[in-house]
Structures are given as structure tokens and as C-alpha cells.
């Protein structure tokens, strides 16, 4: 099964995350099927860039989101709807 989850990038004490589609059996930093966006929690508002069309495409194919990615996608959709 394909999961949409975060992979940690960045330096020590300076986290930066990529949102990826990956087979659930792969390790955390395994080879992703597709990069879907980025999340930087260290900025003042938590900078978030997500390709929602690509996320919807993976969900249509049966992918599952991790709880954190689910909340980030919901926040991105609220921000896009309000803008």
C-alpha cells in the first residue's frame, strides 16, 4: 500500500520535511514514488507548499495519509480556500 508521509531533511536542530508518496514497507528515508510538497516548521507560520492535485491523484489510487500529513493537507486546503 502507498502512504503519504513525511521524510525529514535539514540539519541537526533545523528540521525540514518533504511530503512524499512511498510504499509503506520502505524505511523512512527510502526511495519515494513522488515528491508532493514541503513543510518548514521553523518559520513563523510554518511554511507549507503542497501540490493538492497530486495528493488527490494518489488518494484516488488508494493511498493512505499519515495523521500529520492529513492535518497539513487540511491546513493547506483551508489556506487556499481562504485566499
SVG drawing of the C-alpha trace seen along z (x, -y; Angstrom):
<svg xmlns="http://www.w3.org/2000/svg" viewBox="-12 -36 35 40">
<polyline fill="none" stroke="black" stroke-width="0.4" points="0.0,0.0 1.2,-3.5 1.4,-6.0 1.7,-9.8 4.1,-10.7 6.9,-13.0 10.6,-12.5 13.0,-14.5 15.6,-16.6 17.8,-19.5 20.5,-19.9 20.6,-19.0 18.1,-21.1 16.9,-22.6 14.2,-20.2 12.8,-20.5 10.3,-18.0 9.3,-16.7 5.8,-15.2 6.2,-12.1 4.3,-9.1 6.1,-5.9 5.4,-2.2 4.7,-1.6 7.3,1.2 10.1,-1.3 12.2,-2.8 11.6,-6.5 14.3,-7.8 13.6,-5.2 13.2,-6.0 9.9,-7.8 7.5,-7.3 6.8,-11.1 7.5,-14.3 4.3,-16.1 5.4,-19.1 7.5,-20.6 7.0,-21.7 9.3,-24.0 8.1,-24.1 10.8,-26.6 9.4,-29.6 7.0,-31.8 3.8,-30.4 5.2,-27.0 5.8,-27.4 3.8,-24.8 3.8,-24.0 1.7,-21.1 0.6,-20.0 -3.0,-19.2 -3.8,-17.9 -1.1,-15.3 -2.3,-14.4 -5.8,-13.9 -4.5,-11.7 -2.7,-9.4 -5.8,-9.3 -7.9,-8.3 -5.5,-5.4 -6.0,-4.2 -3.1,-5.8 -3.4,-6.5 -2.2,-9.6 -0.3,-9.7 -2.1,-11.7 0.5,-14.5 0.2,-14.7 -3.6,-14.7 -3.5,-17.7 -1.0,-19.5 -3.1,-18.9 -6.2,-20.1 -4.4,-23.3 -3.1,-23.9 -6.7,-23.5 -8.1,-25.9 -5.4,-28.4 -6.0,-28.0 -9.8,-28.4 -9.4,-31.5 -7.0,-33.2"/>
</svg>
